[in-house]
Amino acid sequence: MKANIVLLPGDGIGPEVIRAAQKVMDAVSSKFDHQFTYSEHDIGGCSIDAHGTALTDEALVACQKSDAIMLGAVGGPKWDDPTAKVRPEQGLLALRKGLGTFANLRPVKPHPDLLDASPLRPERLGGVDFVVVRELTGGIYFGEPRERRQLESGVQAVDTMSYTDAEIRRVAHLAFKLARARRSKVTSVDKANVLESSRLWRQTVSEVAKEYPDVKLEHILVDAAAMFLIQRPASFDVILTSNMFGDILTDEASVLTGSMGNLPSASLGDGGPGLYEPIHGSAPDIAGQGIANPIGTLLSMALMLRYSLQLEKESQAVERAVEKTLSSGHRTKDLANSGETALNTKDMTALIVERI
């Protein structure tokens, strides 16, 4: 198989983990006789420095013409001025919008040998295996108006949380189809007791559920969801929620796996290339030290093989290689216990490559 993959290393540790992913992709292509070609573009802060914008038109077109996109991370203290007109995160939002990737999938499944790395007691983590489906191109991150207004009493900031029933319906269908292939349960998370957009969300998801009588649907409020992720995380199968709620809840859920560096994600739309990235940020405090955990990026690459390239056997090979490496006791700094030897990014990646 031939595939054109765009690499967007971005900022901070992004280039380090993307290089790790490229090594594993090369190992997959060699073992399974595929031909992956790469092109690389700037995004985020480095794009602002080089081009004056967080995502150039050229980079977006290259992504749109590709088979899949691997993204590292964006942002950092250098570009952290909240009053700046151009910010690194604008590149990420523009990319999602330009690709039409309306659903973000974030699987959460703690490795059995990493239960002690989580702040939760191991007995709370038994059987945890769920996927968060986060709506990605609507809600408060994209709603208009979004502005600051000068009032007589002072400055007012406005963000708009807006959803159409069509936006809700399409991501709900994806969640229910995914649940059918798992344990047939969807938990829809909203704030319907307060927000009108959430009341539309709950109504629309309930309507979609009628088309999937074999899938159980439950509705819970976002504050309860945050609590249940700690109290009873094994009760979830597929969590369906809006853009902002999904952003927050998946960061919380990442600690169940022991480190945010372990969690992958896939952003999908109706056809077209998918966008794959770890959920961690640019981690500027460790950038350039070569100690970043590459697992979230490598598992994101496995999702790329599965969803965009339809290479299930290859995807499972990467996932098994990661699992075997962890089962053998190898850890990066964020996962190592006191007194354990921590591997750097390069060595951890090399061990995973050996197991492909």
Residue, then its C-alpha position, 0 to 999 in steps of 0.5 A: m500500500k502507498a500512503n501520503i502522510v503529512l507530519l505537523p511536528g509543531d512546538g515543544i516536544g512535538p518534534e521529538v514524539i513525531r520523530a518517534a512515530q516516523k521511526v515506528m511507521d518506517a518499521v511498519s512499512s518495512k515489515f508489511d511491505h507498504q510505502f509511506t511517504y512524508s511531507e512536513h509543515d509548520i503549525g502553531g508557534c513555529s508557524i507564527d514565527a516563520h510565516g506570521t500565521a499559526l497555519t498557512d494555506e499551503a499547509l492546510v491544502a497539503c493536509q487536505k490532499s493527504d491520506a492522513i495527518m500526524l500532529g505533535a503539539v502546539g503552543g508554549p510560553k513564547w506565544d502565551d500572550p492572551t491578548a495576541k491576535v495570532r495564537p498557536e491554538q488557532g492553527l489547530l482549530a483552523l486545521r480541524k475546521g478545514l478538514g471537517t474532522f467533527a469527531n475526536l475519539r480518545p480511547v482510555k484503557p490503562h495498561p495492567d502493569l501501569l495501575d500503580a502509576s495512576p493516582l487512583r487505587p488499582e481496584r478502581l481501575g479494573g475493567v476500565d476500557f472506554v472511548v470518549v467521542r468529543e464533538l470537535t468543530g462546534g460549541i463554544y470554541f467556534g461559536e460567534p460572537r466571540e469578542r470583547r466589548q467596552l461597556e460603561s461599567g468595564v470590559q465584557a468578554v463574550d464566547t458563544m456556545s452554539y450547536t445545531d441539531a445536525e452537528i449533534r446528530r452526526v457525531a451521535h451516529l458515530a458514537f452509537k455505531l462505535a458502541r455497537a462494536r463494543r459493549s453497546k452503551v452510550t453515555s451522553v454528557d451535557k449540562a441540560n439543567v442550565l444550558e439551552s445548547s445542552r437541552l438541544w444536545r440531549q433531545t437530539v441524542s435521544e432521537v438518534a438513539k431510537e435508531y439503535p435499539d440495541v444500544k443502551l443510552e444514559h444521560i448524565l450531567v458533566d459535573a456528575a461525569a467528572m465525579f464518576l470518572i473517578q468513582r466508577p470509571a469501569s462503568f463507561d463504554v462510549i462517552l459522547t459529549s460536546n467540544m469543551f466538555g470533552d476537552i476537559l473530561t479527557d484530560e481528567a481521564s488520562v490520569l487513569t492510564g498513569s500519564m497524559g503521555n499515554l493517551p492517543s486520539a483520532s479526529l475523523g470526519d465524513g471521508g477525507p484524511g483523519l488527524y491523529e495526535p497525542i492529547h498531551g500538550s507541548a510540555p515546554d518544561i521538558a522540550g529538547q531533553g529527549i525524555a518525552n513519553p512517545i506512547g500517546t503518539l505511537l498509539s495515535m499512529a496505530l489509530m491512523l493505521r486503523y481508521s484512515l489506512q484500513l490496516e487493522k493488522e498493522s495497527q494491532a502490531v503497533e499496539r501489541a508492541v507498546e503493550k509488550t514493551l510496558s509489560s517488560g518493565h520499560r518506562t519513560k520518566d513520567l511512568a517510572n517509580s522512584g528508584e526505577t531507571a527511566l528510558n529516554t524517548k529514543d530508547m523507548t521508541a527503539l524497544i517498541v520498534e524491535r517488537i513490531 
